[in-house]
């Protein structure tokens, strides 16, 4: 439908245009009516603030996609959980109420245990192992599992960094310091299991509620990469930061599967190319930003310590954590993880 035409415009319409309106307008006419309307307008939700390197990268990609598509596709990013917490946005994106979502794949683990494998404790020793796995068969497996759930992931993920523990009351120097410790965790089963096996008392809370939970003492600590600790200002309600590198975290640009399939091939190609390019650049940006964060956060009041990590790994092995995770994920997915990181179970 073209809608109502103003009286002054009516006199300027030729009979040919009127007949086109009655018989069906051309695709080109639809495309440019009205001139400022996008053919595809997608909402893109995230729990991260726009100051996060991944969010800045995705905004850059969205701008280029609009430009290269001549305005046919417009992506509006909603950061900081303004569309709800991660649990709500996952559900919205799967249902199609939200077309796009900045997905931490491990949050899909309640729907498919395979998706939790990136969250296995101390699995990735460094970035070389991370990107070999995530850009390889291991990542392909995760993305295929996500698509079965309802989220189509573009194949190049973003870095969210290695996770560190912050606390209000004490530094974490050994597994004993975690006994009974009230720690906030995302709704990620593998991560929750990790801290339970270390003796902590985890509470699953969506990220949009973390600051207030720390401020009011519902929990005494949390764990996240340094960049997010900074951009979310968690240093205002935490005193200590223990560099445990216990889990690597990342994001994928994801689409509701139906929303992705609605895009014609040329727009799919524009999206894939631009989001992939900024994802690869973001990885370098994130590493550079992380290098300066320790000094930056120290100046904002956090006290850092670097515990010996071997006792943590030994405690997990002794508790049966790795065999439990293998049983949860299944033999074949676990074998694919170990292909990239080496043996995790004795």
ChimeraX attribute file (.defattr): number of C-alpha atoms within 10 A of each C-alpha:
attribute: neighborCount
match mode: 1-to-1
recipient: residues
	/A:1	8
	/A:2	10
	/A:3	5
	/A:4	7
	/A:5	10
	/A:6	8
	/A:7	8
	/A:8	8
	/A:9	8
	/A:10	11
	/A:11	9
	/A:12	9
	/A:13	11
	/A:14	10
	/A:15	9
	/A:16	9
	/A:17	12
	/A:18	13
	/A:19	11
	/A:20	13
	/A:21	13
	/A:22	10
	/A:23	9
	/A:24	12
	/A:25	15
	/A:26	10
	/A:27	8
	/A:28	8
	/A:29	13
	/A:30	14
	/A:31	15
	/A:32	14
	/A:33	12
	/A:34	10
	/A:35	10
	/A:36	10
	/A:37	14
	/A:38	19
	/A:39	16
	/A:40	15
	/A:41	14
	/A:42	17
	/A:43	18
	/A:44	24
	/A:45	28
	/A:46	25
	/A:47	22
	/A:48	22
	/A:49	17
	/A:50	18
	/A:51	15
	/A:52	19
	/A:53	25
	/A:54	28
	/A:55	21
	/A:56	15
	/A:57	22
	/A:58	25
	/A:59	19
	/A:60	14
	/A:61	23
	/A:62	21
	/A:63	16
	/A:64	18
	/A:65	24
	/A:66	18
	/A:67	13
	/A:68	15
	/A:69	16
	/A:70	11
	/A:71	20
	/A:72	18
	/A:73	22
	/A:74	21
	/A:75	20
	/A:76	14
	/A:77	19
	/A:78	20
	/A:79	19
	/A:80	18
	/A:81	19
	/A:82	13
	/A:83	17
	/A:84	19
	/A:85	18
	/A:86	25
	/A:87	15
	/A:88	12
	/A:89	24
	/A:90	25
	/A:91	13
	/A:92	19
	/A:93	25
	/A:94	22
	/A:95	15
	/A:96	17
	/A:97	13
	/A:98	20
	/A:99	23
	/A:100	30
	/A:101	28
	/A:102	29
	/A:103	26
	/A:104	23
	/A:105	27
	/A:106	28
	/A:107	21
	/A:108	23
	/A:109	20
	/A:110	14
	/A:111	13
	/A:112	17
	/A:113	21
	/A:114	24
	/A:115	27
	/A:116	24
	/A:117	25
	/A:118	26
	/A:119	25
	/A:120	23
	/A:121	23
	/A:122	22
	/A:123	24
	/A:124	24
	/A:125	14
	/A:126	13
	/A:127	15
	/A:128	11
	/A:129	14
	/A:130	22
	/A:131	19
	/A:132	14
	/A:133	21
	/A:134	22
	/A:135	13
	/A:136	13
	/A:137	15
	/A:138	23
	/A:139	23
	/A:140	15
	/A:141	15
	/A:142	22
	/A:143	22
	/A:144	15
	/A:145	22
	/A:146	25
	/A:147	16
	/A:148	11
	/A:149	15
	/A:150	20
	/A:151	30
	/A:152	25
	/A:153	28
	/A:154	17
	/A:155	19
	/A:156	21
	/A:157	28
	/A:158	31
	/A:159	26
	/A:160	24
	/A:161	21
	/A:162	24
	/A:163	22
	/A:164	20
	/A:165	22
	/A:166	30
	/A:167	25
	/A:168	19
	/A:169	11
	/A:170	16
	/A:171	21
	/A:172	22
	/A:173	18
	/A:174	17
	/A:175	21
	/A:176	15
	/A:177	14
	/A:178	18
	/A:179	15
	/A:180	13
	/A:181	20
	/A:182	18
	/A:183	25
	/A:184	26
	/A:185	22
	/A:186	21
	/A:187	20
	/A:188	21
	/A:189	22
	/A:190	26
	/A:191	23
	/A:192	20
	/A:193	19
	/A:194	22
	/A:195	21
	/A:196	19
	/A:197	21
	/A:198	22
	/A:199	19
	/A:200	20
	/A:201	17
	/A:202	22
	/A:203	16
	/A:204	15
	/A:205	19
	/A:206	18
	/A:207	21
	/A:208	17
	/A:209	12
	/A:210	20
	/A:211	17
	/A:212	13
	/A:213	19
	/A:214	21
	/A:215	15
	/A:216	10
	/A:217	12
	/A:218	14
	/A:219	22
	/A:220	20
	/A:221	27
	/A:222	26
	/A:223	24
	/A:224	24
	/A:225	22
	/A:226	28
	/A:227	25
	/A:228	21
	/A:229	22
	/A:230	19
	/A:231	14
	/A:232	19
	/A:233	14
	/A:234	23
	/A:235	23
	/A:236	15
	/A:237	21
	/A:238	23
	/A:239	20
	/A:240	22
	/A:241	28
	/A:242	21
	/A:243	24
	/A:244	21
	/A:245	22
	/A:246	24
	/A:247	22
	/A:248	24
	/A:249	19
	/A:250	21
	/A:251	19
	/A:252	23
	/A:253	26
	/A:254	27
	/A:255	27
	/A:256	24
	/A:257	22
	/A:258	15
	/A:259	18
	/A:260	19
	/A:261	12
	/A:262	11
	/A:263	15
	/A:264	9
	/A:265	11
	/A:266	10
	/A:267	19
	/A:268	13
	/A:269	13
	/A:270	18
	/A:271	24
	/A:272	18
	/A:273	15
	/A:274	19
	/A:275	26
	/A:276	21
	/A:277	15
	/A:278	21
	/A:279	25
	/A:280	15
	/A:281	15
	/A:282	23
	/A:283	22
	/A:284	13
	/A:285	15
	/A:286	18
	/A:287	15
	/A:288	11
	/A:289	15
	/A:290	18
	/A:291	12
	/A:292	12
	/A:293	17
	/A:294	19
	/A:295	12
	/A:296	14
	/A:297	20
	/A:298	15
	/A:299	10
	/A:300	14
	/A:301	14
	/A:302	23
	/A:303	19
	/A:304	18
	/A:305	14
	/A:306	14
	/A:307	16
	/A:308	12
	/A:309	16
	/A:310	12
	/A:311	14
	/A:312	21
	/A:313	20
	/A:314	11
	/A:315	17
	/A:316	22
	/A:317	16
	/A:318	11
	/A:319	15
	/A:320	12
	/A:321	23
	/A:322	22
	/A:323	16
	/A:324	14
	/A:325	23
	/A:326	20
	/A:327	11
	/A:328	17
	/A:329	20
	/A:330	13
	/A:331	11
	/A:332	11
	/A:333	19
	/A:334	22
	/A:335	17
	/A:336	17
	/A:337	23
	/A:338	17
	/A:339	13
	/A:340	20
	/A:341	19
	/A:342	13
	/A:343	12
	/A:344	19
	/A:345	14
	/A:346	6
